[in-house]
Amino acid sequence: MEFQRDVWRPLLLARDEPDADWDWLADFEDAAEHSLEWEAYALIEPAGLLHGLMSIKLEPDTVYVDCIAVAPWNREGVVPRQRLLCGTRLLVHAMRRSVAKGYGGRIALHSLDVPHTLKFYREHIRMAEVRTDLIGGMHLRYFELSDRDALRHIEGENS
């Protein structure tokens, strides 16, 4: 996670990205301490380059995606952009965890109010925007993904 801090952070700060100051190392440490409820994942290529991070919380009826981010070079608007579908792959993994827990694929998350991020959740993942919540002084959009749409993503990744 030092890589995210040392490599990602300056690039995210230069683009004024809202997740530039997230403390991913703390999320991974929390997941290790609360392993029955929290899990954390990283997409790392064999050469060691970190492409995506996600932490999830296993709730009684859904998998809640607490934090998710992709490397600055995988984001919309970056030229040249690597289109590795890291965000999608991480979310499909959360859907698979939901199926494994008996939740049918259902996931939920709060999103920062960033236009391309909201578009990604609404149009690409097909999540339903349920409400806006005030968390930590920020208005965050709460999204849910139905079992049916989750299974479509899982089947699509398998084909």
N, C-alpha and C positions, 0 to 999 in steps of 0.2 A: 504494500500500500504506500510505501515511501515513494514508489515510482509515480503514483497518481499525484502525490503532493509535489514532488520535484519536477516532473515533466508535464503532467496535465495542468496543474494549477496556473503556471505562468501563461500558458496558451488560453486557458479559460478566462483568466483575468483580462488578458489583452482583448478578448472578444466580449467582455462584460457579461459573461454567462453567470446565471444566478447560483449555480452549483459549485462555483470555484472554491468556496470555503468549506465545503462539506468535509467532515473529518471521517474518512472512510476507515482508517485504522481503528477508531473507536467503535464503529459499527461491527467490524470483524471481531474485535475483542468482546463486545457485548454478545455477539452470536456464540462465541466460544463459551462464555460464562453461563448463558441461558440456552444451552443446546437443545432442550426439549421444546422451546418455543421459537427460537430465532435460528435462522440459517443465513449464511452469506456465501456468495459465489463470485468468482472472477473468471473472465474469459482471457486466457493468456496463450499466445501462440508459442510453439516450441522454442523459438529464439528468446522468449522471455518478454515480448512486447505485450503490455496490458491493453486490451481493447474494450472491456466492459466490466462493470461491477453491479451487484444487486444484493440487497439484504431483504429477507422476508420474515414475516412473523406468522406462525401457525396459530390461527384463531379457531374458536369452536366450530365455525361453519364456512370458513373461507381462508384462503392464503392471502395475507395482506402484504403487498409489496411496499416495504417501508422506504427504501431508496433504490434508485436505479439510475445509472449514468453510463454513457459510452464515451470513448476517447474523443478528444476534440477533432481528430482527423476523420472520424466516422459520422460527424454531425452534418445536418443540412446546412448549406451555405458555405461549406469549406471547399476550396478548390486547391489541389485535386482532392476529391473525397473518396475514401475507401468505403465501398458499399458492402460491408460484411454482415449486415443485418443483425448486429450484436444485440440491439435493444429487443428486437423481435425474438431472437433465440433465447435471451434471458427470460423474457416473459413466458415463452412456451415452456421453459423449464419450470417456472412457477406454476403454470397450468398443470403440468405433469405431476408436480408435488401435490397439487390440490386433488387430482384424481387418486393418487396413492393414499391420501389421507381420507378418502371417501367423500370428498366435497364436490365431485363431478366435474372438476376443472375450473370451478369458480375462483376468480381472483378479484381483488379490489386494491385501489391505491389513491393517494392524493397527488395531484399534479401541480407543479408550479404554473403560474399563469404566463406561459410562453407560447406564442402562436404556433410555431412548428411542432412543439411538444403536444399541445392540445389536439392539433390536426392529426398527429400520429396516433394518439389514443382513440380519437373518434373515428377516423376514416380507415386507417390501416389495421388497427387491432379490433375495431368495432366495439369499443367499450361504451357503455351508457353513462352519460354525465348525470349524476343523481342529485348533487347539491354542492354548495360552496360552504366551507367551514373556515372559521378563524382559528388558526393554529400558530402559536409562536408569533403573534402579531401580523401574520400573513394570511391573506385570503387564498385558500387552496381549493381546487376543484376535486371533488370526490367522484371517482369512476368505479364502475363494476363491470365485470365481464360475465355473461351468462354461461351456464354449462354448455349449451348448444354451440355457442360461438367458440368457446375454448376447445371443444372437441374438433371443430373444423380446423382450427390452427394446428392442433396436434396431428390430425390426419394429414393435413397439407404438408407438414414437415416430414412425415413418414413416406410420402409419395415421391 
